[in-house]
Amino acid sequence: MSHFPLRRWSSSRPFLSQQRGDIRRCRADSVPLSQAVARRAEYLTLAVQPECAPLLVAAAWLHDIGYAPGLRDTGFHPIDGARHLQTIGWPPAICNLVAHHSGARFVARVLHLDRELEAYPFSQDAVSDALTVADQTIGPKGQAMTLDQRMSDMLERHGPNSPNALAHPQREPYIRAAAMRVAARLERDVLTVGSGAS
């Protein structure tokens, strides 16, 4: 992936010090994962509008903050993370992305947390697609994975009767469709760069 040029996202720099402070609240083992997902998201800024790149990278850094000690509320980390970020003043767009990352709404339905999730509107767009792909192509230890490897690993780790497994028949098609949309946007972007079009 590194042979593709990265778009500039220097406008996200004001986010960085705040992200680092908030990330320190996460479980120690989740920080390498968040860092790896953020690095993948930097590459995937190619698949979003330049002005949305800071949003994508910030959400990637923060997507698992709901696992942090002391933030457990519902017990579902996307909602708990979004609630915390909302409380400390992060923009609604970030909170919404964190709440819905990687098809969280399908798992929330299994957990009967639909009402709690309603506080965070879902938008299926280039940024939410790219965040899903960034998260779903990085393994639990920060290693690169294919979608198939990541989903197989998730099902094995969580078990066949887990909420993740029960939501999988609905969640998997969403994740795969997001990956296809991102791939199409990346291809279009690379073709545009190669043609010299502005």
C-alpha positions in Angstrom: 0.0 0.0 0.0 2.8 2.4 0.7 3.5 3.0 -3.0 0.4 5.1 -3.3 0.9 8.8 -2.5 -0.9 10.0 0.7 -3.0 13.1 0.6 -2.0 15.9 2.8 -4.0 16.0 6.1 -2.0 18.6 7.9 -5.2 20.3 9.1 -5.7 17.3 11.5 -2.6 18.3 13.5 -4.7 20.3 16.0 -6.4 17.1 16.9 -3.2 15.2 17.7 -2.4 16.4 21.2 -6.0 15.9 22.3 -6.1 12.4 20.7 -2.9 11.4 22.5 -4.3 12.5 25.9 -7.5 10.7 25.3 -5.8 7.6 24.0 -3.8 7.3 27.2 -7.0 6.4 28.9 -7.3 3.2 26.8 -6.3 -0.3 27.9 -2.5 -0.6 27.3 -3.1 -3.4 24.8 -5.4 -1.3 22.7 -3.0 1.5 22.0 -0.9 -0.4 19.4 -4.2 -1.4 17.7 -5.4 2.1 17.6 -2.1 3.3 16.2 -2.1 0.7 13.5 -5.7 1.5 12.6 -4.8 5.2 12.4 -1.9 4.4 10.1 -4.2 2.4 7.8 -6.7 5.3 7.9 -3.9 7.7 6.8 -3.6 5.6 3.6 -7.3 5.5 3.2 -7.5 9.3 3.2 -7.1 8.7 -0.5 -10.7 7.4 -0.5 -12.3 10.5 1.1 -12.4 14.2 0.3 -9.3 16.1 1.5 -11.3 18.1 4.0 -12.6 14.9 5.6 -9.1 13.3 6.1 -8.6 14.8 9.6 -12.0 13.4 10.7 -11.1 9.9 9.4 -7.7 9.8 11.1 -9.0 11.2 14.4 -11.9 8.7 14.5 -9.4 5.9 13.8 -7.2 6.9 16.7 -10.3 7.1 19.0 -12.5 4.3 17.8 -11.7 1.9 20.6 -11.5 4.4 23.5 -14.7 2.9 25.0 -12.6 0.0 26.2 -10.7 2.3 28.6 -10.9 1.6 32.3 -13.5 3.8 34.0 -15.5 4.4 30.8 -17.7 1.3 31.0 -21.3 2.3 31.0 -23.4 0.1 28.7 -20.6 -2.4 28.3 -20.6 -1.9 24.5 -17.4 0.0 23.7 -18.6 1.9 20.6 -21.4 3.6 22.6 -19.3 4.0 25.8 -16.5 5.6 23.7 -18.9 8.0 21.9 -20.5 9.0 25.2 -17.1 9.8 26.7 -16.0 11.8 23.7 -19.2 13.7 23.7 -18.8 14.5 27.4 -15.3 15.9 26.9 -16.3 18.0 23.9 -15.3 16.1 20.8 -17.3 17.1 17.7 -20.5 15.2 17.0 -19.1 13.8 13.7 -16.3 12.1 15.6 -18.7 10.7 18.3 -21.0 9.4 15.6 -18.2 7.6 13.7 -16.9 6.0 17.0 -20.4 4.9 17.9 -21.0 3.2 14.6 -17.6 2.0 13.6 -17.4 -1.4 11.8 -21.1 -1.9 11.7 -21.6 -1.5 15.4 -25.3 -1.0 14.9 -25.8 -4.7 14.1 -24.2 -5.8 17.3 -26.1 -3.1 19.3 -29.4 -4.6 18.0 -28.4 -8.0 19.4 -27.5 -6.4 22.7 -30.8 -4.4 22.7 -28.9 -1.1 22.7 -30.7 0.4 19.7 -32.2 3.2 21.7 -28.8 4.1 23.3 -27.3 4.2 19.8 -30.0 6.5 18.4 -28.3 9.4 20.1 -25.6 9.1 17.4 -26.8 9.4 13.9 -25.3 6.9 11.4 -24.2 8.1 8.0 -23.1 5.7 5.3 -20.5 7.7 3.5 -16.9 7.7 2.4 -15.5 8.4 5.9 -17.6 5.7 7.6 -16.6 3.2 4.9 -12.9 4.0 5.2 -13.0 3.8 9.0 -14.7 0.4 8.8 -12.0 -0.9 6.4 -9.2 0.5 8.5 -10.5 -1.3 11.5 -11.4 -4.5 9.8 -8.0 -4.9 8.1 -6.0 -4.7 11.3 -5.8 -7.5 13.8 -6.1 -7.3 17.6 -2.3 -7.0 18.0 -2.0 -4.3 15.4 -1.1 -6.7 12.6 -2.3 -6.4 9.0 -5.1 -8.8 8.0 -7.4 -9.4 5.1 -11.1 -9.0 5.7 -11.5 -12.8 5.7 -8.8 -13.3 8.3 -10.1 -10.5 10.5 -13.6 -11.8 10.5 -12.5 -15.4 11.1 -10.3 -14.2 14.0 -13.2 -12.3 15.5 -15.6 -15.2 15.4 -12.9 -17.5 16.9 -12.0 -15.1 19.7 -15.6 -14.1 20.7 -17.2 -17.5 20.2 -20.2 -18.8 18.3 -22.8 -17.5 20.8 -21.3 -14.0 21.3 -23.2 -10.9 20.2 -20.6 -10.4 17.5 -21.2 -13.8 16.1 -25.0 -13.5 16.4 -24.8 -10.1 14.5 -22.4 -11.5 11.9 -25.0 -12.5 9.2 -26.1 -8.9 9.0 -22.8 -7.2 9.8 -20.6 -9.2 7.3 -22.4 -8.0 4.2 -22.2 -4.4 5.4 -18.4 -4.7 6.0 -17.8 -6.3 2.6 -19.8 -3.7 0.8 -17.9 -0.9 2.6 -14.7 -2.5 1.5 -15.9 -2.7 -2.1 -16.9 1.0 -2.0 -13.5 2.0 -0.6 -11.7 0.0 -3.2 -13.7 1.6 -6.0 -12.9 5.1 -4.6 -9.2 4.3 -4.3 -9.1 3.0 -7.8 -10.9 6.1 -9.1 -8.5 8.4 -7.1 -5.4 6.6 -8.4 -6.7 6.8 -12.0 -7.4 10.5 -11.5 -3.9 11.1 -10.2 -2.3 9.0 -13.0 -4.2 10.9 -15.7 -3.1 14.3 -14.3 -6.7 15.5 -13.9 -7.3 18.1 -11.3 
